[in-house]
Amino acid sequence: YEPPLQPGVSGYSYLKHVAVARLLLNRVNHIVVRQCPEVENVCQLALQFGADTLLGTNVPELERQVRAAGFSLGL
C-alpha cells in the first residue's frame, strides 16, 4: 500500500495516512512512502509511524533518512 502523496498535502496528513494504514491494513505486507521534498523529515517519521519501504530517486538521501530514523539498510 502506498499512501497518497498529492500536491498540497501536509506532512501531518501524510503521516496520518501511514499510521492508519499500518493499524487497519494488517494483511498488507509493506507500507511504501515516497521521498517528500516539501517536508524534510517526513521519510524519517513515516518509518517510525509504520512504513517499511522508501521510494525516491536520490539514493544517498534515502539512505540518510533511513539512518536518521534509527534503522539500518536491509541490503
N, C-alpha and C positions, 0 to 999 in steps of 0.2 A: 504494500500500500504506500502511496506517496501523497502526503497532504498537499492541498493546492497552494502553489506559490504564485500569487497573482499580483500584478502591479497595484501598489497602494495598500496591500495587506500589512498590518502592523506585526512586529515581532511577537507581541503578546498573543495575537490571534493565531499566528502560525504555530507557536509553541503549544497553545491550547489544542489545536488540531492534532499535534503529535501525541500529547499526553492522553487525550481522549481515545485516539486510535489504539494506543498501547493497552488501555484499560478495557475497551469494548471489543476490539477485534482480536480475540485470543487465538483464533485459528490462523491468523496472518503471521508468517514466519519473520518477515522483515518489514520494518518501517523505514522508508527511504526519505532522506531530506536532501535538498539541493543547497548548494552554497548560495547564500543570500548577500549580495553586495551592499544592499541598503542597510542591513543591520550586521555589524561586525561580528558579534559573538553568538549569533543565533545558531550556528552549527554546534558550538560547544554546548549550549543549553539544550538543544534538541537531543543530543546524545544522552544528556543527563535526564531528559524527560521521557526516554524510551526508544528513541531512534537507534538503529544499529548499522545503517549504511548511509554514507555521504556520497553525493554526486557533484561533480563540477569539473571544470577544465583546468584549473590551476592546482596541480597535484601537490607542490610544496606547501601551498596554503592549506589544502585539505589535511595534509599530514600535521601541520602546525595546530590546526583546530582540534584534531583528534588528541594530540598530546596535551594541549592546553586543557582539554576536558578531563584529563586524568586517565585516559585509556591508551592502550598500545595498539599498534597496527597489526592486523591479522593477515600478514602476507604469507 
